[in-house]
């Protein structure tokens, strides 16, 4: 269960009294998620809500996410934004931790998206990027170069010499990419299948923007392709990748520089999540309570993009 902080019916009911949504009828903890506590709420008014309590993110960071998702939502993109209470505030507090409440979006995650679902995801991502470019919002990428360097220092002792050599190469590559003239704006940063909901064959919700920050749009595309376009062996399928890029370009044309550095962006995307999952593994070894995802799948993708398989 992705419930790290237990909440009572009384606590949730008191929180809901700040809204005009109805009274709590039932609630249950979410069965997925990695870092935050999530509850599904049912109200007597018929409303279905999602309560997320943040175990590590600061209020300042969350104020940025509220502004970004609200801007996307207001452009009729399938991005749910936090609900606001009777005084107009979205950010709340429970157990001395920040809390947001969202409308629950109908739909489910896809386990094995086909070509058409891949195309639909690419179109939505292109629209998000196109609007993000028009915003003046800026925010440090939570998984940018400094984070990668710190995380590597934490996990290096648990890796082989060859693995550490690969990471050293990739961190040097990340430094070079930061100096390139690539289109940059706020990106989602974690656009895996479990952060997108489909309902009746269409995308009903793009969720969990808590890794959002300013970086190259190409990196965001690569993160998505590394998950949405994989085959049964966990490798990126060329047909799906081409379909994704073509559909994305129906909304935003890639520059010649972006085409040139595409494969490197896929390397950096795989490296980022390999590091992240290795870090989670180390934290669990040290006694932390977290949901683990396999780091080897990301390492395998990195090897594919390095042409070493």
Buried (B, 14 or more C-beta within 10 A) or exposed (E): EBBBBEBEEEEBEEBBEBBEBBEBEEBEBBEEBBBBBBBBBBBEEEBEBBBBBBBEBEEEBBEBBBBBBBBBBEBEBBBBBBBBBEEEEBBBEBEEBBBBBBBBBEBEBBEEBEBEBBBBBBBBBBBBBBBBEEBEBEBEBBBBBEBBBEBBEEBEEBBEEEBBEBBEBBBEBBEEBBEBEBBBBBBBBBBBBBBBBBEEEEBBBBBBBBBBBBBBBBBBBBBBBBBBBBEEEBBBBEEBBEBBBEBBEEBBEBBEBBEEBBEBBBBBBBBBBBBBBBBBBBBEEEEEEBBEBEBEBBBBBBBBBBEEE
